[in-house]
Amino acid sequence: MAPAVRPLIKPKIVKKRTKKFIRHQSDRYHKLKTNWRKPKGIDNRVRRRFKGQYKMPNIGYGSNKKTRHLLPDGFKKFLVHNVKVSVGNVDVFVYKTRTKFICVLYNNVCS
């Protein structure tokens, strides 16, 4: 079943890397979480970029500016915190930016 609303232009989203960057030696010790932390030791193999080690995040892995923050259906997410205040503001916002947004209601907003 196709979505009811489609964006005018749906660019192809290209991800340069889909795997997460994991912390050095987080697979070895349970006390280290897998969240990325930059290695700072003077002898660290990952920081010195030896062959066969984990990759470090850098600016080259960034997404295309036109497709950054796009959802798979081609829209950008717009979070609405207050319906009474936002009814007019959402229309003005979408009109000024000339971009297709999808409104997502915040979890404590009533219908």
C-alpha positions in Angstrom: 0.0 0.0 0.0 1.5 3.4 -1.0 1.6 6.3 1.4 -1.3 8.8 1.1 1.1 11.8 0.7 4.3 11.8 -1.3 7.0 14.5 -1.4 7.5 16.4 -4.6 11.1 15.3 -4.9 12.4 12.2 -3.3 16.2 12.1 -3.6 18.1 8.9 -3.2 19.5 8.6 0.3 23.1 7.4 0.3 24.7 6.4 3.6 28.5 6.3 3.5 28.6 4.0 6.5 25.7 2.1 8.2 27.7 0.3 10.9 28.1 2.0 14.2 31.5 3.2 15.4 32.3 1.3 18.5 34.7 2.1 21.3 38.1 0.5 21.3 38.3 -2.6 23.5 34.5 -2.4 24.4 34.2 -6.0 23.1 36.9 -7.1 25.6 35.5 -5.5 28.8 31.9 -5.4 29.9 32.5 -2.3 32.0 33.2 -0.4 28.7 30.0 0.4 26.8 30.1 0.4 23.0 29.4 4.1 22.7 32.1 5.8 20.8 34.9 7.6 22.7 37.9 9.0 21.0 41.1 7.1 22.1 43.6 9.5 23.6 46.6 7.2 24.6 50.0 7.9 23.2 50.4 4.3 22.0 46.8 3.6 20.9 46.6 1.6 17.7 43.1 3.0 16.8 44.2 6.6 17.2 47.3 6.0 15.1 45.1 4.4 12.4 46.9 1.1 12.1 45.7 -1.4 9.5 43.0 -3.8 10.7 41.9 -1.7 13.7 38.5 0.0 14.3 37.6 3.0 12.1 37.4 6.4 13.8 34.6 8.8 12.8 35.7 11.8 10.8 34.2 14.5 8.6 34.3 12.3 5.5 31.5 10.1 6.8 29.0 12.9 6.9 25.7 12.7 4.9 24.8 14.7 1.9 23.4 18.1 2.9 20.3 17.6 0.8 19.4 14.2 2.3 20.5 14.8 5.9 17.7 14.1 8.4 15.4 12.7 5.7 13.1 9.8 6.7 13.0 6.8 4.3 9.7 8.1 2.8 11.4 11.4 1.8 10.0 13.7 4.5 11.7 15.5 7.3 10.3 15.1 10.8 8.8 18.2 12.5 7.9 17.7 16.2 4.8 19.5 17.5 4.7 20.1 21.2 1.5 22.2 21.4 -1.3 21.9 19.0 -3.1 25.1 19.9 0.0 27.3 19.4 1.3 25.3 16.4 -1.8 25.2 14.1 -0.9 28.5 12.4 2.8 28.3 12.9 3.1 24.9 11.1 1.5 26.3 8.0 3.8 29.4 8.0 6.9 27.3 8.7 6.2 24.9 5.8 5.4 27.8 3.5 8.6 29.7 4.4 10.9 26.8 4.1 9.3 25.4 1.0 10.1 21.9 2.1 7.9 18.9 2.8 7.7 18.1 6.5 5.8 15.5 8.4 4.3 16.6 11.7 4.9 14.2 14.6 2.9 14.9 17.8 4.9 14.9 21.0 4.1 12.1 23.3 2.1 14.2 25.8 0.0 16.1 23.2 -3.7 15.1 23.3 -5.9 14.9 20.2 
